[in-house]
Amino acid sequence: SWTVPNPGLNDGDEVKATATDPAGNTSPPATEIVDAIAPAVPEIDPIKGTDPITGTAEPGSTVTVTFPDGTTATVVAGTDGSWTVPNPGL
């Protein structure tokens, strides 16, 4: 693992990193785009009886659903932004 200080990157900046071994061989660069903006509020579809609870959120974001009794269910939104959690019997 490695860490470097953040020089003040902004949303959308591209960061590249390479690795060089002791023999001097350098890897191809890895790239990552800075995501410095929080996702929008997730959407919850109307809840029908005991059907699963569904909605949409930023693709790849972690959605945590909190139920009336304080328990939670966590899921990662799919590539299309959709997510589903079991209904605990609401």
C-alpha positions as CSV (number, residue, x, y, z in Angstrom):
1,S,0.0,0.0,0.0
2,W,1.1,3.6,-0.5
3,T,-0.1,7.1,0.2
4,V,0.9,10.5,-1.1
5,P,-0.4,13.9,0.0
6,N,-3.3,15.4,-1.9
7,P,-2.0,18.7,-3.5
8,G,-5.5,20.1,-3.8
9,L,-7.2,18.1,-6.5
10,N,-10.6,19.1,-7.8
11,D,-13.6,17.1,-9.1
12,G,-12.8,15.8,-12.6
13,D,-9.0,16.0,-12.3
14,E,-7.2,13.0,-13.6
15,V,-4.5,11.3,-11.5
16,K,-1.9,8.9,-12.9
17,A,0.4,6.5,-11.0
18,T,3.2,4.2,-12.1
19,A,5.2,1.6,-10.2
20,T,8.9,1.0,-10.8
21,D,10.6,-2.2,-9.4
22,P,14.1,-2.4,-8.1
23,A,15.4,-3.5,-11.5
24,G,14.1,-0.3,-13.1
25,N,11.0,-1.8,-14.9
26,T,8.1,0.7,-14.9
27,S,4.5,-0.3,-15.1
28,P,2.0,1.2,-17.5
29,P,0.2,4.1,-15.8
30,A,-3.0,3.6,-13.7
31,T,-5.5,6.5,-14.0
32,E,-8.3,7.6,-11.8
33,I,-10.7,10.6,-12.1
34,V,-11.3,12.5,-8.9
35,D,-14.9,12.3,-7.7
36,A,-15.2,15.1,-5.1
37,I,-19.0,15.7,-5.3
38,A,-21.4,13.8,-3.1
39,P,-24.1,11.8,-4.9
40,A,-27.6,13.1,-5.3
41,V,-30.3,12.0,-2.9
42,P,-31.3,8.5,-3.7
43,E,-34.9,7.8,-5.0
44,I,-37.1,5.3,-3.3
45,D,-39.9,3.8,-5.4
46,P,-43.4,3.5,-3.8
47,I,-43.4,0.7,-1.3
48,K,-46.2,-1.9,-2.0
49,G,-47.0,-4.2,0.9
50,T,-44.1,-6.6,1.5
51,D,-42.6,-6.4,-2.0
52,P,-38.8,-5.6,-2.0
53,I,-37.9,-2.0,-1.6
54,T,-36.4,-0.5,-4.7
55,G,-35.0,2.7,-6.1
56,T,-32.3,4.5,-7.9
57,A,-29.1,6.3,-6.9
58,E,-25.7,7.2,-8.4
59,P,-24.3,4.1,-10.1
60,G,-21.8,2.3,-7.8
61,S,-22.9,4.3,-4.7
62,T,-23.6,2.6,-1.4
63,V,-27.3,3.0,-0.4
64,T,-28.2,2.5,3.3
65,V,-32.0,2.1,4.0
66,T,-33.1,2.7,7.6
67,F,-36.3,1.0,8.7
68,P,-38.7,2.4,11.3
69,D,-37.2,0.1,14.0
70,G,-33.7,1.5,13.4
71,T,-32.3,-1.6,11.5
72,T,-30.6,-1.0,8.2
73,A,-30.0,-2.7,4.9
74,T,-27.1,-1.7,2.7
75,V,-26.7,-2.3,-1.0
76,V,-24.5,-1.0,-3.9
77,A,-26.4,0.6,-6.7
78,G,-26.0,-1.2,-10.0
79,T,-24.4,0.2,-13.2
80,D,-27.8,1.6,-14.2
81,G,-28.3,3.1,-10.7
82,S,-31.0,0.6,-9.6
83,W,-30.9,-1.0,-6.1
84,T,-33.1,-3.4,-4.2
85,V,-33.3,-4.5,-0.5
86,P,-35.5,-7.0,1.1
87,N,-38.6,-5.7,2.8
88,P,-38.5,-6.7,6.5
89,G,-42.2,-6.9,6.7
90,L,-43.4,-3.2,6.6
